[in-house]
Amino acid sequence: IQAYAYAVSELEQSLNGGRPNEELERKEINFSRELEIRSVTFRYDSKSEGPPLLKDVSTLIVKGDFVLLEGPSGSGKTTFMHLLTGLIYDYDGQILIDGSPLTNETRKSWQSRLGFVQQSPIILQDTILQNVAFGLESRNINPAAANKAIELAGLAEFVNTFSLKMDTPVGENGLTLSGGQRQRLALARALYRDPEILLLDEVTNQLDEENKLLILKNLQAIAGLGKTIMLISHDPVARSFANRVLHLSNGTIRETKRVNTKT
């Protein structure tokens, strides 16, 4: 209910004519140094008198960080990630990318640099390849890049068991796939687009130990190449792979681990 509350609120405002629908000029934004969350406060119902879900949250994420975001269920971890993606924008405070604020004008440019994997990803009733290259026409798909993404997502061995390989249909909503395979397929989709920052919501929670370690090692290697990763997870194993751990509870964030990996 909490996850969809904001979407329902936005829809209600739009239907009532409360939010003007106007085309804004797109402004480009670069991400070469840091992502700063500065004094951000957010509540789903702006009229509520109860405590906000996020209260005066501030943190700085440096390009190339592998950040683990942990905390109890319902503490606002997914909401925090939605704020970073620009899916939620009705908040107090600022989100700054290399010092430039995230605004209506810069949102599209910022989102083009993101790879976002949610807990329950959408799987097309199509082939593995079409799911990896989500939204692209067949003539525009790069099979080599898709293969690489599948390998990094730990799906190569599974895909190679089929005679059709990447052209294997997955069924309606990935019916032929396990929960862990659906998550890894969504991760491959994000990796295919070679984003500058990966935002991953519980992508390892349905994996066995072997595949979990494979994914975490690959993510660590990707961060080592200068990509930025934020992973939501309750799994203590993930702590040893991240160079930073942020704990979110009672509306605030505190850092519980920091290892400087920059040379």
Backbone as a ProteinNet text record, in pm:
[ID]
protein_1_A
[PRIMARY]
IQAYAYAVSELEQSLNGGRPNEELERKEINFSRELEIRSVTFRYDSKSEGPPLLKDVSTLIVKGDFVLLEGPSGSGKTTFMHLLTGLIYDYDGQILIDGSPLTNETRKSWQSRLGFVQQSPIILQDTILQNVAFGLESRNINPAAANKAIELAGLAEFVNTFSLKMDTPVGENGLTLSGGQRQRLALARALYRDPEILLLDEVTNQLDEENKLLILKNLQAIAGLGKTIMLISHDPVARSFANRVLHLSNGTIRETKRVNTKT
[TERTIARY]
84.3	0	87.5	191.1	279.9	351	390.4	465.2	383.2	251	167	96	108.5	35.8	72.1	200.6	242.4	187.7	189.5	137.9	-10.3	-86.4	-229.7	-251	-169.7	-180.1	-153.3	-49.2	-16.4	-129.4	-185.9	-295.4	-416.6	-444.5	-557.8	-539.1	-416.2	-388.8	-405.3	-358	-367.5	-512.7	-592.3	-732.9	-810.9	-767.7	-835	-777.3	-684.4	-626.1	-531.5	-478.9	-393.3	-248.8	-206.3	-67.2	-64.3	-18.4	-19.3	66.5	18.4	91.8	155.3	278.3	344.5	480.1	518.4	646.9	757	854.7	966.6	1089.8	1172.6	1295.9	1388.2	1438.8	1529.6	1668.1	1725	1860.9	1949.2	2066	2158.1	2228.1	2257.3	2323.9	2432.6	2547.3	2659.1	2676.9	2726.2	2758.2	2901	2994.8	3135.6	3202.9	3133.1	3197.7	3112.5	2992.9	2920.2	2770.4	2697.7	2553.5	2529.2	2470.5	2449.7	2301	2263.8	2128.8	2140.4	2075.3	2094.5	1963.8	1956.2	1844.4	1708.7	1693.6	1569.5	1469.9	1349.3	1238.6	1121.9	1060.2	949.5	844.8	718.7	606	509.4	444.7	354.8	234.2	181.6	66.3	113.7	122	174.3	86.2	-39.2	-131	-123.9	-49.6	-41.5	35.9	-7.1	61.4	159.1	163.1	253.5	396.3	491	631.8	655.3	746.4	775.2	847.3	835.6	905	1056.1	1097.4	1237.8	1248	1338.5	1346.1	1487.7	1504	1629.8	1747.9	1728	1829.3	1936.9	2061.1	2174.5	2281.5	2334.7	2448.7	2511.8	2635.3	2709.9	2759	2723.3	2765.6	2864.2	2983.2	3089.3	3085.7	3111.7	3113.1	3210.4	3164.8	3245.6	3219.2	3133.1	3095.9	3006.5	3023.8	2930.4	2864.8	2740.9	2671.7	2565.4	2569.9	2463.7	2371.1	2241.3	2141.2	2059.9	2068.2	1997.6	1909.9	1825	1734.7	1611.9	1533.2	1413.6	1309.4	1222.6	1114	1025.2	986	901	974.7	1108	1185	1201.4	1165.1	1171.7	1285.1	1343.3	1456.8	1416.1	1305.4	1259.1	1216.7	1152.3	1113.7	1236.9	1340.1	1465.5	1522.3	1517.4	1566.2	1479.2	1348.1	1257.9	1286.5	1326.4	1366.7	1489.7	1586.2	1709.7	1683.4	1584	1554.1	1472.9	1420.1	1334.6	1190.7	1155.3	1016.1	929	989.4	922.2	993.2	917.9	981.3	914	814.4	744.7	804.7	924.5	996.3	1062.1	1098.7	1175.3	1323.8	1408.5	1551.2	1596.4	1717.3	1772.8	1845.4	1839.6	1924.7	2012.2	2142.7	2237.8	2328.4	2344.1	2434.4	2547.3	2667.1	2781.8	2749.6	2671.4	2637.9	2516.7	2463.5	2345	2219.6	2116.4	1996.8	1916	1858.1	1764.9	1632.1	1590.9	1468.8	1386.5	1270.8	1189	1266.2	1349.9	1424.6	1539.9	1600.3	1717.6	1681.9	1555.9	1517.4	1541.2	1500.4	1516	1662.6	1745.8	1889	1946.6	1907.5	1955.6	1908.2	1780.6	1725.4	1788.9	1837.2	1902.5	2035.4	2086.4	2213.1	2193.3	2067.9	2037.1	2000.3	2033.3	1978.6	1906.5	1776.8	1695.5	1627.2	1650.2	1586.6	1503	1372.1	1280.5	1266.3	1201.2	1183.1	1100.4	998.2	909.4	913.7	1014.9	1031.5	925.6	901.1	808.5	882.7	828.6	886.4	790.8	841.3	759.7	730.4	615.3	584.8	655.2	784.7	869.2	994.6	1097.9	1220.5	1311.3	1412.5	1512.3	1578.1	1613.7	1681	1594.2	1467.4	1378.4	1357.3	1363.3	1351	1476	1592.4	1716.4	1721.7	1685.8	1689.7	1552.7	1494.4	1358.9	1332.7	1229.4	1187.9	1256.9	1357.2	1429.2	1376.1	1373.8	1337.7	1452	1417.7	1515.9	1638.3	1618.5	1731.7	1828.7	1784.4	1870.4	1936.7	1913.2	1968	2110.5	2197.4	2336.1	2348.6	2352.6	2356.9	2479.7	2594.9	2716.3	2700.7	2641.9	2618.4	2516.5	2415	2315.1	2379	2467.1	2538.3	2622.7	2690.4	2774.2	2689.3	2575.4	2486.1	2433	2398.1	2348.9	2456.6	2580.5	2691.9	2713.5	2713.8	2733.8	2620.1	2500.4	2384.1	2375.1	2471.9	2474.3	2372.1	2331	2228.9	2284.5	2413.9	2470.6	2452.2	2481.9	2470	2326	2230.9	2088.9	2047.3	2085.8	2048.1	2105	2225	2291.5	2232.8	2140.7	2075	1966.8	1929.1	1824.4	1884.9	1822.5	1871.8	1858.9	1757.2	1735.7	1816.3	1887.7	1969.9	1888.3	1932.8	1864.2	1729.7	1702.7	1573.5	1468	1495.4	1400.7	1287.9	1161.1	1049.3	1046.6	1002	998.5	857.4	755.6	618	561.9	433.8	365.8	422.6	470.3	531.4	645.1	717.7	831.2	788.8	676.7	619.7	718.5	807.7	902.3	1025.7	1033.2	1149.5	1118.7	1220.4	1205.7	1213	1182.3	1189.7	1329.5	1430.2	1568.4	1609.1	1559.9	1591.5	1524.9	1405.1	1339.3	1418.4	1467.1	1546.4	1675.4	1740.5	1865.2	1841	1726.3	1692.4	1673	1607.8	1590.1	1724.7	1814.5	1948.2	2023.2	2012.5	2075.3	2020	1890.6	1826.8	1889.6	1911.8	1973.2	2118.4	2192.7	2333.5	2352.1	2257.3	2266	2279.1	2216	2216.7	2340.5	2429.3	2557.2	2537.2	2457.8	2428.9	2548.3	2546.6	2651.5	2626.9	2500.7	2466.5	2358.1	2378.1	2282.4	2212.1	2079.7	1998.5	1922.1	1954	1906.7	1831.3	1705.2	1619.7	1602.3	1678.3	1666.6	1685.2	1786.3	1803.6	1866.4	1915.5	1976.8	1892.9	1774.3	1701	1639.9	1632	1575.5	1680.2	1806.7	1914.2	1974.2	2022.4	2096.8	2234.6	2307.3	2434.3	2533.6	2541.9	2638.2	2610.9	2485.7	2450.8	2456.6	2423.5	2432.2	2576.5	2667.9	2809.5	2859.4	2814	2853.9	2808.7	2682.2	2628.6	2702.7	2724.3	2791.5	2935.3	3004.7	3140.3	3140	3042	3032.1	2999.5	2910.5	2876.9	2998.3	3073.8	3195.4	3294.3	3306.7	3396.7	3347.9	3215.8	3157.7	3185.5	3171.3	3202.1	3349.9	3435.1	3577.8	3611.9	3520.5	3540.8	3487.9	3438.8	3392.5	3242.4	3167.8	3022.3	2982.9	2868.3	2818.6	2701.2	2700	2596.5	2536.6	2403.5	2334.7	2245.7	2268.2	2195	2118.8	1986.9	1907.3	1911	1948.7	1953.6	1954	1891.2	1896.5	2005.3	2069.9	2164	2298.9	2343.1	2472.5	2590.4	2574	2682.2	2719.6	2620.3	2645.3	2736.4	2742.6	2825.3	2972.3	3022	3164.1	3201.7	3103	3130.9	3118	3033.4	3014	3127	3164.5	3265.4	3202.5	3067.5	2996.2	2864	2825.7	2697.2	2621.6	2500.8	2412.7	2295.4	2265.6	2154.8	2043.4	1924.8	1809.7	1709.1	1678.9	1576.5	1526	1400.2	1337.2	1351.9	1351.5	1354.1	1489.8	1595.3	1728.4	1828.5	1938.9	2044.8	2172	2235.1	2368	2459.3	2585.3	2681.4	2747.7	2746.6	2802.5	2929.1	2961.5	3085.9	3130.6	3260.6	3315.2	3459.1	3483.2	3618.2	3650.1	3754.9	3793.1	3864	3797.2	3854.6	3919.3	3916.5	3972.1	4123.6	4193.8	4339.5	4377.9
-120.5	0	125.1	121.9	237.9	263.9	156	170.6	240.3	218.8	277.2	405.1	440.8	556.9	684.4	702.9	826.1	833.2	718.4	715.4	751	697.9	727.7	875.7	932.3	1073.9	1160.8	1124.8	1199	1189.7	1070	1049.8	1134.1	1139.6	1218.5	1366	1416.8	1557.1	1584.5	1491.6	1511	1510.4	1417.9	1408.6	1531.3	1592.4	1711.9	1840.2	1825.2	1943.2	2019	1953.2	2022.1	2035.2	1959.8	1966.6	1998.7	2116.7	2155.1	2061.6	2027.6	1940.6	2026.7	2067.6	2154.6	2097.7	2120.4	2073.3	2166.8	2109.7	2187.8	2159.6	2259.1	2241.5	2146.9	2046.2	1950.3	2011	1997.5	2043.6	1923.6	1918.5	1808.1	1823.7	1709.9	1709.2	1602.3	1629.9	1536.3	1472.6	1350.1	1280.7	1227.6	1308.2	1268.5	1267.1	1321.4	1330.4	1272.2	1329.2	1292.6	1318.2	1244.4	1260.7	1297.8	1415.2	1462.3	1470	1410.4	1424	1520.5	1635.1	1742.2	1776.1	1740	1777.2	1743.9	1620.3	1578.1	1525.7	1579.5	1534.3	1498.1	1384.1	1339.9	1265.4	1292.3	1215.8	1192.6	1074.8	1041.1	1133.3	1167	1256.4	1388.6	1490.4	1619.5	1683.8	1636.5	1694	1620.9	1510.9	1431.4	1506.2	1488.7	1551.9	1455.5	1332	1234.1	1258.1	1181.6	1199	1163.6	1233.5	1203	1069.8	1007.5	881.8	904.6	1016	1055.4	1194.7	1212.7	1339.8	1396.1	1504.7	1578.5	1485	1401.6	1303.7	1369.7	1346.1	1398.5	1290.7	1275.6	1186.1	1221.7	1178.6	1207.4	1075.5	1049	927.9	967.8	913.3	947.7	849.9	899.7	815	699	577.7	459.3	389	447.8	383.6	262.6	159.1	47.5	59.8	111.4	143.9	38.8	-14.8	-103.2	-21.2	-21.4	48.6	-55.7	-52.2	-149.9	-78.7	-157.4	-102.2	-189.1	-171.3	-254.1	-232.2	-330.7	-319.5	-199.8	-125.7	-9.5	115.7	110.5	227.6	332.7	298	396.6	375.1	255.6	230.3	241.9	177.1	184.1	326.9	395.5	534.9	621.4	600	673.7	651.2	527.1	497.5	563.2	567.1	633.6	783.8	841.9	982.6	1002.4	910.7	923.8	907.3	828.5	808.4	923.8	1009.6	1117	1075.6	954.7	910	982	1027.6	1109.1	1244.1	1351.2	1483.4	1584.9	1541.2	1631.6	1618.6	1673.6	1660.7	1793.1	1806.1	1922.7	1886.5	1983.4	1958.6	1952.9	1903.5	1901.1	1770.8	1729.9	1623.8	1688.3	1679.3	1748.7	1647.9	1664	1580.7	1668.8	1642.2	1728.9	1875.4	1898	2034	2092.3	2025.3	2075.8	2010	2087.7	2029.7	1944.6	1838.5	1756.9	1831.5	1869	1947.1	1885	1944	1896.5	1901.9	2003.8	2020.8	1921.1	1881.8	1793.7	1646.8	1618.9	1482.9	1380.7	1411.6	1316.7	1286.1	1386.9	1367.2	1276.9	1299.8	1218.3	1074.1	1057	922.2	842.9	911.6	841.4	779.7	819.7	767.4	655.8	622.3	526.5	389.3	287.8	155	120.9	93.1	74.7	-61.6	-144.7	-276.3	-280.9	-298.9	-302.9	-445.3	-458	-589.2	-682.3	-629.3	-710.3	-655.9	-694.1	-637.9	-687.4	-605.9	-643.6	-731	-848.5	-939.1	-950.5	-926.3	-932.1	-1076.8	-1098.8	-1229.2	-1237.7	-1259.2	-1254.6	-1338.1	-1317.3	-1394	-1332.9	-1410	-1358.6	-1234.8	-1239.2	-1125.6	-1000.9	-1015.1	-899.1	-842.3	-926.7	-878.1	-803.6	-848.7	-778.5	-643.1	-642.1	-518	-450.5	-443.6	-392.3	-262.9	-263.9	-141.9	-114	-194	-170.9	-261.9	-210.3	-293.2	-389	-502.6	-609.4	-561	-474.2	-429.1	-339.9	-289.4	-200.7	-271.4	-401.3	-476	-520.3	-505.9	-550.2	-684.9	-797.3	-929.7	-949.3	-894.3	-908.5	-839.8	-719.5	-646.9	-720.5	-780.7	-857.8	-980.2	-1047.5	-1163.3	-1125	-1011.4	-962.9	-931.9	-867.8	-834.5	-960.6	-1060	-1186.9	-1256	-1249	-1309.1	-1239.9	-1106.2	-1031	-1053.8	-1079.7	-1102.5	-1247.1	-1329.1	-1467.5	-1557.1	-1524.2	-1602.6	-1685.4	-1672.4	-1736	-1887.9	-1950.7	-2096.7	-2141.2	-2067.2	-2099	-2082.7	-1972.5	-1946.2	-2051.6	-2097.2	-2194	-2334.2	-2357	-2488	-2501.6	-2390.8	-2393.3	-2396.3	-2469	-2476.1	-2341.8	-2263	-2132	-2021	-2053.3	-1955.1	-1830.9	-1714.7	-1590.2	-1573	-1655.1	-1646.6	-1734.3	-1784.2	-1869.1	-1785	-1819.8	-1747.8	-1775.4	-1676	-1691.6	-1708.4	-1699.2	-1714.3	-1584.6	-1588	-1469.5	-1431.7	-1307.1	-1255.2	-1345.2	-1405.6	-1490.3	-1617.3	-1678.5	-1795.6	-1911.1	-1923.4	-2034.9	-2008.1	-1889.2	-1850.8	-1856.3	-1883.9	-1874.7	-1727.4	-1699	-1560.6	-1503.4	-1583.1	-1537.6	-1513.3	-1596.6	-1578.2	-1453.1	-1423.3	-1299.8	-1178.1	-1182.7	-1071.3	-1054.2	-1165.3	-1157.5	-1111.8	-1148.7	-1100.8	-948.7	-898.4	-753.4	-683.7	-748.3	-692.2	-687.9	-794	-795.2	-682.8	-655.9	-546.9	-412.3	-392.4	-266.4	-257.7	-367.8	-368.6	-349.6	-397.9	-386.3	-241	-152.2	-10.3	63.8	-10.1	44.8	176.9	175.4	299	345.9	471.8	526.4	493.3	473.3	440.6	332.7	229.5	119.6	129.8	130.5	132.8	0.7	-82.3	-220.2	-247.2	-284.5	-307.1	-457.4	-512	-652.4	-749.5	-727.8	-814.2	-949.9	-965.6	-1093.4	-1172.9	-1123.6	-1184.8	-1320.5	-1358.1	-1488	-1581.1	-1549.7	-1627.1	-1726.2	-1839.1	-1931.2	-1871.9	-1932.4	-1875.7	-1859.4	-1957.6	-1952.8	-1836	-1822.2	-1714.3	-1577.8	-1574.6	-1448.2	-1396.3	-1485	-1445.6	-1405.1	-1475.1	-1439.7	-1298.7	-1267.5	-1134.4	-1027.4	-1050.4	-951.1	-926.7	-1032.3	-1016.5	-936.3	-963.8	-889.9	-743.2	-716.6	-578.1	-505.2	-573.5	-513.8	-480.1	-570	-545.7	-428.7	-417.9	-306.9	-174.4	-171.7	-50.1	-14.4	-116.8	-93.1	-27.2	-36.4	27.9	170.7	217.8	356.2	373.1	263	271.5	287.5	347.8	368.9	275.6	210.1	111.2	138.9	135.3	134.2	11.2	-73.4	-198.3	-199	-218	-240.8	-389.6	-425.6	-566.4	-580.9	-690	-725.8	-829.8	-875.9	-987.2	-940.1	-992.8	-950.3	-984.9	-1082.7	-1118.8	-1000.4	-920.2	-807.1	-702.5	-700	-600.3	-609.9	-731.9	-749.9	-707.7	-687.2	-647.2	-496.8	-432.4	-287.6	-213.1	-98.4	-18.5	81.2	95.7	180.5	114.8	129.6	78.1	191.6	218.6	318.8	247.8	285.8	225.5	329.4	292.7	382.9	331.8	413.3	377.5	505	501.4	616.6	745.2	730.9	847.7	908.7	852.6	911	806.6	855.5	768.9	788.4	676.7	684.8	587.1	622.2	537.1	443.5	312.2	212.7	146.5	173.6	122.1	214.5	242.2	322.8	277.3	232.6	195.1	276.3	356.4	440.6	355.9	337.7	255.6	339.2	472.3	559.1	569.9	573.2	586.8	727
0	0	0	85.3	94.7	-38.1	-106.6	-231.6	-338.9	-338.4	-441.9	-398	-271.3	-219.7	-293.6	-321.8	-387.1	-529.8	-600.8	-737.7	-741.1	-645.3	-637.4	-608.7	-519.5	-486.6	-609.8	-687.7	-809.1	-911.7	-926	-1021.2	-982.3	-853.3	-804.4	-837.1	-817.2	-848.3	-997.5	-1080.1	-1225	-1270.5	-1217.4	-1256.4	-1212	-1102.9	-1052.4	-1109.9	-1201.9	-1265.1	-1176.7	-1074.3	-978.4	-1020.4	-1123.4	-1167.2	-1316.9	-1355.3	-1496	-1579.5	-1698.9	-1789.8	-1898.2	-1874.9	-1970.6	-2006.6	-2130.9	-2178.7	-2129.3	-2062.1	-2011.7	-2094.5	-2110.6	-2185.3	-2109.1	-2180.7	-2117.7	-2105.8	-1985.8	-1962.2	-1930.4	-1993	-1970.5	-1835.3	-1775.6	-1646.2	-1649.9	-1591.1	-1592.5	-1455.2	-1455.2	-1331	-1342.5	-1297.3	-1304.8	-1168.1	-1065.3	-934	-821.1	-799.7	-678.1	-689.3	-608.9	-592.9	-447.5	-425.4	-289.3	-257.6	-145	-91.8	25.4	13.7	111.4	182.7	309	397.9	336.2	288.8	223.5	326.8	320.5	404.7	313.8	341.3	255.4	336.9	307.5	360.5	245.3	243.9	133.9	129.9	244.2	251.7	310.1	225.2	270.2	377.2	388.8	488.1	622.1	623.6	746.5	854.6	977.3	1089.3	1157.4	1110	1167	1122.7	1177.7	1141.1	995.5	926.9	786.9	773.7	656.6	632.7	628.6	568.2	565	625.1	718.6	790.7	785.4	710.6	704.4	672.1	569.6	530.7	445.3	480.5	403.5	391	271.2	249.2	115.3	96.6	-25.2	-84.1	-208.7	-277.7	-386.9	-380.7	-475.5	-592.3	-711.6	-831	-809.7	-834.7	-814	-682.3	-596.9	-470.5	-496.5	-414.6	-407.6	-271	-269.1	-145.1	-115.1	4.7	52.9	141.1	108.9	189.3	264.1	396.6	478.1	580.6	644.4	745	756.2	861.5	881.4	772.5	754.7	657.9	692.2	590.2	610.8	651.6	652.5	696.3	587.2	462.5	354.5	255.8	253.6	163.4	16.7	-20	-158.9	-194.8	-101.6	-123.7	-147.6	-68.7	-86.1	-225.3	-272.5	-406.8	-513.1	-490.4	-584.6	-591.1	-480	-479.3	-568.4	-557.3	-635.7	-784.7	-821.4	-963	-1022.7	-937.2	-987.7	-1005	-958.5	-967.2	-864.5	-755.7	-655.5	-651.2	-661.6	-665.2	-573.8	-497.1	-406.4	-266.9	-249.2	-122.8	-87.3	37.8	81.6	80.8	51.6	42.3	-102.6	-124.9	-259.6	-288.7	-415.4	-467.6	-574	-555.1	-641.7	-712	-842.2	-920.8	-969.9	-921	-949.6	-920.4	-814.6	-773.2	-840.4	-943.6	-1014.3	-957.5	-925.2	-863.5	-961.3	-908.9	-985	-991.5	-1111.6	-1131.8	-1243.7	-1271.5	-1383.2	-1514.5	-1529	-1654.1	-1667.2	-1555.8	-1562.7	-1539	-1503.6	-1464.8	-1576.2	-1699.6	-1810.7	-1837.8	-1832.9	-1854.7	-1746.7	-1621.2	-1510.3	-1524.4	-1556.2	-1566.9	-1680.7	-1783.7	-1894.7	-1851.8	-1737.9	-1685.8	-1583	-1554.4	-1448.2	-1502.1	-1423.5	-1440.5	-1311.4	-1318.5	-1198	-1203	-1102	-1093.8	-967	-983.5	-870.5	-817.4	-702.4	-640	-726.7	-791.3	-875.7	-1018.1	-1095.2	-1229.3	-1326.7	-1427.4	-1534.5	-1635.1	-1664.5	-1762.7	-1880.8	-1999.7	-2120.1	-2159.3	-2221	-2277.9	-2412.8	-2406.3	-2525.3	-2498.9	-2578.6	-2562.5	-2455.6	-2417.9	-2324.3	-2381.4	-2510.3	-2573.6	-2572.6	-2607.4	-2610.4	-2470.5	-2368	-2231.7	-2187.6	-2231.6	-2198.1	-2268.1	-2396.8	-2475.7	-2472.5	-2357.7	-2332.6	-2409.5	-2497.4	-2566	-2697.4	-2733.6	-2858.7	-2969.3	-3091.6	-3206.1	-3236.8	-3295.3	-3317.9	-3393.9	-3491.7	-3573.4	-3495.4	-3382	-3301.8	-3183.9	-3169.7	-3056.6	-3087.3	-2988.6	-2998.5	-2925.3	-2999	-2934	-2845.3	-2886.7	-2806.2	-2671.1	-2671.5	-2547.1	-2460.5	-2524	-2449.6	-2385	-2458.4	-2404.2	-2283	-2293.1	-2183.4	-2060.7	-2082.3	-1971.2	-1904.3	-1984.4	-1931.2	-1848.2	-1895.1	-1821.5	-1687.2	-1687.8	-1564	-1464.8	-1517.5	-1431.5	-1384.4	-1421.6	-1374.4	-1440	-1563.6	-1633.5	-1748.8	-1778.1	-1897.4	-1895.1	-1782.7	-1773.6	-1796.6	-1739.7	-1758.2	-1904.1	-1965.8	-2104.9	-2198.1	-2170.6	-2258.2	-2248.6	-2154.6	-2147.9	-2254.5	-2318	-2419.5	-2559.6	-2648.8	-2786.5	-2857	-2819	-2882.1	-2815	-2706.5	-2634.4	-2598	-2642.9	-2606.6	-2675.5	-2777.3	-2847.4	-2783.7	-2664.1	-2591.6	-2531.6	-2557.4	-2493.8	-2343.5	-2266.5	-2120	-2065.9	-2153.1	-2107.6	-2051	-2020.8	-1968.5	-1832	-1822.1	-1699.2	-1648.8	-1744.5	-1707.4	-1637.2	-1682.7	-1616.8	-1606	-1704.4	-1705.4	-1619	-1560	-1481	-1331.8	-1253.5	-1107.9	-1067.4	-940.4	-893.4	-908.4	-875	-887.4	-1030.7	-1121.8	-1263.8	-1319.8	-1273.2	-1316.9	-1270	-1146.3	-1094.4	-1174.3	-1207.1	-1282.1	-1425.5	-1481.7	-1615.5	-1613.5	-1508.8	-1494.7	-1473.8	-1400.9	-1382.3	-1515.1	-1594.5	-1727.4	-1814	-1801.8	-1876.7	-1840.2	-1711.1	-1666.4	-1712.8	-1703.7	-1742.2	-1891.9	-1970.8	-2117.2	-2160.8	-2087.2	-2124.9	-2073.7	-2006.9	-1961.4	-1885.9	-1777.9	-1704.1	-1622.5	-1585.6	-1500.4	-1353.8	-1318.4	-1180.2	-1180.1	-1098.7	-1085.5	-951	-953.2	-831.9	-826.1	-727.9	-724.1	-595.1	-608.3	-491.9	-469.2	-374.2	-333.9	-450.8	-535.5	-652.4	-617.5	-494.3	-456.7	-357.6	-324.1	-212.6	-245.8	-374.9	-411.3	-472.5	-452.3	-512.5	-413	-465.2	-380.3	-352.7	-261.7	-216.6	-330.8	-418.7	-528.6	-622.7	-665.3	-757.6	-691	-562.3	-488.2	-486.6	-455.2	-451.1	-588.6	-692.4	-829	-864.4	-834	-864.5	-785.9	-657.4	-573.8	-620.4	-659.8	-712.4	-841.9	-928.9	-1055	-1030.8	-935.1	-903	-846.4	-763.2	-707.7	-819	-917.3	-1030.1	-1114.6	-1132.4	-1209.5	-1140.5	-1008.1	-932.5	-946.7	-955.3	-971.8	-1103	-1200.3	-1330.3	-1332.2	-1216.6	-1207.9	-1208	-1220.2	-1210	-1063.1	-1039.3	-903.4	-879.6	-764.9	-735.4	-598.2	-591.7	-463.4	-460.1	-362.1	-347.5	-216.3	-224.3	-103.8	-74.1	46.6	83.7	235.3	281.2	423	448.6	341.8	351.9	404.7	518.3	573.8	483.6	394	302	212.8	175.7	85.8	149.2	280.3	350	312.4	290.6	262.9	121.2	34.3	-103.2	-123.6	-45	-57	12.8	-42.5	27.4	124.2	114.5	209.4	246.5	373.1	419.8	486.6	438.5	497.2	562.9	685.4	759.9	773.5	723.9	728.9	830.4	928.8	1027.5	1094.6	1134.8	1201.4	1121.3	988.3	900.7	877.9	937.6	922.2	873.3	817.3	765.2	845.9	879.3	938.9	866.5	855.6	785.9	885.4	853.3	945.3	890.2	765.8	708.7	597.1	594.3	486.7	459.8	339.4	295.6	172.6	180.3	68.3	-36.2	-151.2	-257.4	-366.1	-350.3	-453.3	-436.9	-549.2	-546.3	-586.1
[MASK]
+++++++++++++++++++++++++++++++++++++++++++++++++++++++++++++++++++++++++++++++++++++++++++++++++++++++++++++++++++++++++++++++++++++++++++++++++++++++++++++++++++++++++++++++++++++++++++++++++++++++++++++++++++++++++++++++++++++++++++++++++++++++++++++++++++++++

